[in-house]
Amino acid sequence: MSTARPRVLYVTDLAFEAKGRRYCDEDIYLSSRLREDFDVALCHPLDAVALMEDFDVVVVRNSGPVLHYQAAYDAFRERAAERGVLVYNQLSGKADMAGKQYLLDLTAAGFPVIPTAGRPQDLERLPEAAEYVVKPRLGADSIGLEFVSRDRLADLVYDDVLVQPRIDFRYEVSFYFVDHAFQYALHAPRPDRRWELAPYEPTAQDLAFAQRFVDWNDIEHGIQRVDACRTPEGALLLVELEDLNPYLSLEALAPAARDAFVTTMKASVHRAVRGAA
């Protein structure tokens, strides 16, 4: 398809409600800014398969946990691969886009991640803790997450869950990337208020930590958010690598930083469209 301006199908669930986040506000703002460079149409995730072949690129943003529409999401991925549809984020991601297996893979590879076990025989590798976090392998947005004592770990069915120690941490911090380039960082000073975020100035060591995970992941075009926690000893440990539809918390940025992010994202989408053409 050749048009004067690339056509963007912007996938979002404007009605989805998330604790501490206004998905709809972010997508109304971001889609309006993309409209400066592209012809943009918004659609619900359940409509993406029917519409996507009429556009130059499908931009997946705040579409909600795919657990709520797993069959439709699987069909979307299959059709996009069959028809060569350009999707942003690129669908080759190895992190949350593919479930939580990556936490096991990164633990085994010695990455600085919260230690994770997926089999009873691996529990001995986990450090002692007062409680343990049990999360579904295909979980999202804390759905299905529970806290258990160590004596309950033997009773779990490990086919579809992972186990991590519940560790103490000083705060959480998120690093945001477009393609493989760092954009900004935000942190939650209070551990009990995850989405009350403030700008964070990362050190060179912080950036090296985050960059390592982004470089590990198999995405050439798209947005990634590296979520980490700061331990009492000062180390950073990966909590999550969000490469499907990371919420960007743009409302927490100063106007200049927000404009810079939008400019970078638009340039990234343009590059992806040119590359596909």
VENZI-V262982 format. One record per residue. N is the residue number from 0. RES is the residue in one letter. PSI is psi in degrees with one decimal (none if undefined). D_LAST is the distance of its C-alpha to the last C-alpha in Angstrom with 2 decimals. Layout:
{{N	RES	PSI	D_LAST} {N	RES	PSI	D_LAST}}
This chain:
{{0	M	131.4	8.56} {1	S	119.1	8.94} {2	T	162.1	11.61} {3	A	-38.7	13.49} {4	R	133.4	13.22} {5	P	145.9	10.79} {6	R	126.2	12.85} {7	V	125.3	14.28} {8	L	111.9	16.57} {9	Y	110.5	19.09} {10	V	120.5	21.23} {11	T	151.3	24.79} {12	D	93.8	28.37} {13	L	-18.6	30.19} {14	A	-5.9	33.49} {15	F	133.9	33.42} {16	E	126.5	36.34} {17	A	140.2	36.32} {18	K	122.0	39.35} {19	G	4.7	39.20} {20	R	145.0	35.70} {21	R	82.8	34.46} {22	Y	-45.0	31.04} {23	C	-41.2	30.92} {24	D	-43.9	31.75} {25	E	-41.4	29.01} {26	D	-31.8	26.32} {27	I	-44.9	27.75} {28	Y	-51.2	27.62} {29	L	-40.4	24.20} {30	S	-34.3	22.48} {31	S	-34.3	24.42} {32	R	-37.4	23.17} {33	L	-29.1	19.48} {34	R	-16.4	20.26} {35	E	-27.2	20.85} {36	D	-20.7	17.15} {37	F	159.8	15.59} {38	D	118.5	16.87} {39	V	134.4	18.38} {40	A	136.4	20.23} {41	L	143.2	22.39} {42	C	156.6	23.34} {43	H	151.3	25.71} {44	P	-31.8	24.55} {45	L	-14.1	26.37} {46	D	-4.2	24.26} {47	A	-41.6	20.80} {48	V	-41.0	20.59} {49	A	-25.7	21.59} {50	L	-22.4	19.18} {51	M	-25.4	15.94} {52	E	-7.6	14.13} {53	D	8.3	14.45} {54	F	159.6	12.36} {55	D	-28.8	8.92} {56	V	143.4	10.66} {57	V	115.9	14.21} {58	V	111.2	16.33} {59	V	117.8	19.49} {60	R	-122.0	22.38} {61	N	74.8	26.13} {62	S	3.8	26.10} {63	G	166.9	29.43} {64	P	129.1	30.55} {65	V	-11.7	28.87} {66	L	-28.7	32.39} {67	H	-14.0	33.09} {68	Y	50.1	30.50} {69	Q	-44.9	29.84} {70	A	-41.5	29.42} {71	A	-37.5	26.85} {72	Y	-42.7	24.89} {73	D	-40.1	25.06} {74	A	-37.9	23.85} {75	F	-48.1	20.89} {76	R	-43.2	19.89} {77	E	-45.8	20.57} {78	R	-40.7	18.63} {79	A	-42.1	15.50} {80	A	-42.3	15.76} {81	E	-42.3	16.63} {82	R	1.5	13.86} {83	G	34.0	10.97} {84	V	132.6	11.01} {85	L	122.1	9.72} {86	V	138.6	13.16} {87	Y	106.3	14.61} {88	N	147.2	16.87} {89	Q	138.6	15.25} {90	L	13.1	17.61} {91	S	7.6	18.82} {92	G	146.0	21.47} {93	K	-0.2	24.96} {94	A	-129.5	27.04} {95	D	-25.9	27.96} {96	M	-28.4	24.87} {97	A	15.6	26.72} {98	G	-164.1	30.25} {99	K	9.0	32.92} {100	Q	-31.1	33.14} {101	Y	-27.3	31.62} {102	L	-37.1	34.88} {103	L	-43.9	36.78} {104	D	-43.1	34.43} {105	L	-35.7	34.61} {106	T	-46.3	38.39} {107	A	-31.1	38.84} {108	A	-1.3	36.82} {109	G	18.8	39.03} {110	F	156.9	36.63} {111	P	80.2	38.37} {112	V	153.2	37.98} {113	I	124.8	40.70} {114	P	134.7	42.27} {115	T	137.2	41.15} {116	A	145.1	42.79} {117	G	2.7	41.73} {118	R	150.6	44.81} {119	P	-37.5	48.55} {120	Q	-11.9	49.17} {121	D	-4.1	46.84} {122	L	-30.5	48.71} {123	E	-16.5	51.10} {124	R	-13.0	48.30} {125	L	142.8	47.96} {126	P	156.1	50.20} {127	E	139.2	53.11} {128	A	155.6	52.44} {129	A	-35.3	54.39} {130	E	162.5	51.60} {131	Y	148.2	48.42} {132	V	126.1	45.17} {133	V	120.4	44.10} {134	K	143.5	40.56} {135	P	145.0	38.61} {136	R	-28.4	35.94} {137	L	27.4	33.60} {138	G	163.6	35.11} {139	A	147.0	33.62} {140	D	32.2	35.24} {141	S	14.2	38.58} {142	I	126.9	38.86} {143	G	1.6	41.49} {144	L	140.0	42.38} {145	E	159.5	46.09} {146	F	132.4	48.53} {147	V	159.4	51.15} {148	S	164.8	53.97} {149	R	-32.4	53.96} {150	D	-10.7	56.53} {151	R	-9.0	54.15} {152	L	-32.9	51.35} {153	A	-20.0	53.04} {154	D	-3.2	52.95} {155	L	151.8	49.18} {156	V	114.5	47.05} {157	Y	8.1	44.37} {158	D	-35.8	41.97} {159	D	20.7	39.77} {160	V	159.4	40.94} {161	L	157.2	40.83} {162	V	135.4	43.69} {163	Q	151.2	43.80} {164	P	144.2	46.80} {165	R	105.9	47.12} {166	I	153.2	47.31} {167	D	142.5	48.67} {168	F	156.3	46.33} {169	R	-40.5	46.77} {170	Y	166.8	43.53} {171	E	149.1	39.89} {172	V	142.1	37.06} {173	S	137.0	33.31} {174	F	130.6	30.66} {175	Y	131.5	27.28} {176	F	143.5	24.11} {177	V	125.4	20.54} {178	D	-118.8	18.43} {179	H	15.9	21.39} {180	A	128.6	23.02} {181	F	140.8	26.26} {182	Q	-53.2	26.60} {183	Y	168.5	30.05} {184	A	146.7	32.80} {185	L	149.7	35.21} {186	H	157.7	38.36} {187	A	100.3	40.86} {188	P	-29.5	44.29} {189	R	119.4	46.12} {190	P	-27.7	45.36} {191	D	2.1	46.53} {192	R	76.1	44.10} {193	R	-35.5	40.62} {194	W	15.9	38.75} {195	E	92.5	40.97} {196	L	151.3	38.75} {197	A	153.0	39.31} {198	P	146.1	37.33} {199	Y	131.4	37.79} {200	E	103.4	37.78} {201	P	149.5	36.78} {202	T	169.9	38.48} {203	A	-36.2	36.82} {204	Q	-39.1	38.03} {205	D	-46.4	36.51} {206	L	-37.4	33.07} {207	A	-39.2	33.39} {208	F	-53.5	34.31} {209	A	-41.4	31.28} {210	Q	-32.1	28.80} {211	R	-39.0	30.10} {212	F	-38.6	28.94} {213	V	-40.6	25.48} {214	D	-31.7	25.04} {215	W	-34.5	26.46} {216	N	153.9	23.94} {217	D	59.4	20.74} {218	I	124.4	18.22} {219	E	-34.8	15.59} {220	H	128.2	14.52} {221	G	179.4	17.16} {222	I	133.6	20.77} {223	Q	146.5	23.78} {224	R	122.1	27.48} {225	V	111.4	30.10} {226	D	130.7	33.46} {227	A	163.3	36.58} {228	C	146.8	40.32} {229	R	117.5	42.82} {230	T	163.9	45.83} {231	P	-26.1	49.36} {232	E	-7.3	49.28} {233	G	-4.7	46.26} {234	A	155.4	43.59} {235	L	137.4	40.19} {236	L	138.0	39.26} {237	L	132.6	36.00} {238	V	-44.9	36.44} {239	E	144.3	32.91} {240	L	101.3	29.31} {241	E	111.2	27.40} {242	D	12.8	23.71} {243	L	-65.3	23.18} {244	N	61.1	24.15} {245	P	129.7	26.35} {246	Y	138.5	28.49} {247	L	-12.3	28.17} {248	S	43.8	31.62} {249	L	-25.8	30.33} {250	E	-18.8	33.70} {251	A	-5.3	35.38} {252	L	151.5	33.62} {253	A	152.7	35.00} {254	P	-41.4	33.11} {255	A	-40.5	31.86} {256	A	-38.4	30.53} {257	R	-43.7	28.86} {258	D	-40.2	27.19} {259	A	-40.5	26.03} {260	F	-45.7	24.46} {261	V	-43.7	22.62} {262	T	-43.1	21.33} {263	T	-42.0	20.11} {264	M	-43.5	18.47} {265	K	-42.2	16.63} {266	A	-37.9	15.38} {267	S	-44.1	14.31} {268	V	-41.5	12.36} {269	H	-45.4	10.63} {270	R	-41.1	9.85} {271	A	-42.1	8.63} {272	V	-44.0	6.19} {273	R	-40.7	5.07} {274	G	-38.5	5.42} {275	A	-34.1	3.79} {276	A	none	0.00}}
